[in-house]
Amino acid sequence: MTAISATEAARRFSAILDASRRGETFEVMRGGEHVATITPPHRANGAALIEAYSSIEPDEEFADILEEVHKEMNKPAEIEDPWGDD
């Protein structure tokens, strides 16, 4: 983490954003006090999703409902005669 003054952050804001995009983190100081942190954006990925789902306790009722919805959505559609001839 790089410490910078608020004045320096203001003067070099565009360059700081570019560096943050590349993964660098900045601690912004004003009068010797930490006032802000500029960090790279959180990048969601499959690992984060798997981690989130792994912390959830299974709900049997929800699983049953989900299975019924899945079956309903994937059943073959009946084809109707567009001219009404039976």
C-alpha positions as CSV (number, residue, x, y, z in Angstrom):
1,M,0.0,0.0,0.0
2,T,1.3,3.4,-1.0
3,A,0.7,6.4,1.3
4,I,0.0,9.7,-0.5
5,S,-1.1,13.1,0.6
6,A,-4.6,14.4,-0.3
7,T,-2.9,17.1,-2.4
8,E,-0.9,14.5,-4.3
9,A,-4.0,12.4,-4.8
10,A,-5.8,15.4,-6.3
11,R,-3.0,16.3,-8.6
12,R,-2.4,12.7,-9.8
13,F,-5.9,11.4,-9.6
14,S,-6.1,9.9,-13.1
15,A,-2.7,8.2,-12.7
16,I,-3.7,6.9,-9.3
17,L,-6.9,5.4,-10.8
18,D,-4.8,3.7,-13.6
19,A,-2.5,2.2,-11.0
20,S,-5.4,1.1,-8.9
21,R,-6.9,-0.7,-11.9
22,R,-3.6,-2.6,-12.2
23,G,-3.9,-3.7,-8.6
24,E,-2.2,-1.0,-6.5
25,T,-3.8,0.3,-3.3
26,F,-3.3,3.9,-2.0
27,E,-3.8,5.3,1.5
28,V,-4.7,8.9,1.3
29,M,-3.4,11.1,4.2
30,R,-4.5,14.6,5.3
31,G,-2.6,16.3,8.1
32,G,-1.0,12.9,9.0
33,E,-4.4,11.2,9.4
34,H,-5.6,8.4,7.1
35,V,-8.7,9.8,5.5
36,A,-9.3,7.4,2.5
37,T,-8.2,4.3,0.8
38,I,-8.2,3.8,-3.0
39,T,-8.3,0.1,-3.9
40,P,-8.8,-1.9,-7.0
41,P,-12.4,-2.9,-7.6
42,H,-13.6,-6.2,-6.4
43,R,-13.7,-8.7,-9.2
44,A,-16.4,-11.3,-8.8
45,N,-15.4,-14.7,-10.1
46,G,-16.6,-18.3,-9.9
47,A,-14.6,-19.1,-6.8
48,A,-16.4,-16.3,-4.9
49,L,-19.7,-17.7,-6.0
50,I,-18.8,-21.2,-5.0
51,E,-17.6,-19.9,-1.6
52,A,-20.9,-18.0,-1.1
53,Y,-23.0,-21.1,-1.9
54,S,-20.9,-23.4,0.2
55,S,-21.8,-21.4,3.3
56,I,-25.5,-21.9,2.8
57,E,-27.3,-24.7,4.6
58,P,-29.4,-26.9,2.2
59,D,-33.1,-26.4,2.3
60,E,-34.9,-29.6,1.2
61,E,-38.2,-27.8,0.5
62,F,-36.5,-25.3,-1.7
63,A,-34.7,-28.1,-3.6
64,D,-38.0,-29.9,-4.2
65,I,-39.6,-26.7,-5.5
66,L,-36.6,-26.0,-7.7
67,E,-36.8,-29.5,-9.2
68,E,-40.5,-29.1,-10.0
69,V,-39.9,-25.7,-11.6
70,H,-37.0,-27.2,-13.6
71,K,-39.2,-30.1,-14.8
72,E,-42.0,-27.7,-15.8
73,M,-39.6,-25.4,-17.7
74,N,-38.0,-28.3,-19.6
75,K,-41.1,-30.3,-20.6
76,P,-41.7,-30.5,-24.3
77,A,-44.2,-27.9,-25.5
78,E,-47.3,-29.0,-27.3
79,I,-47.4,-27.9,-30.9
80,E,-50.7,-26.4,-32.0
81,D,-52.0,-26.3,-35.5
82,P,-51.8,-22.5,-36.4
83,W,-54.8,-22.9,-38.8
84,G,-57.0,-24.7,-36.3
85,D,-57.3,-27.9,-38.5
86,D,-57.7,-31.0,-36.2
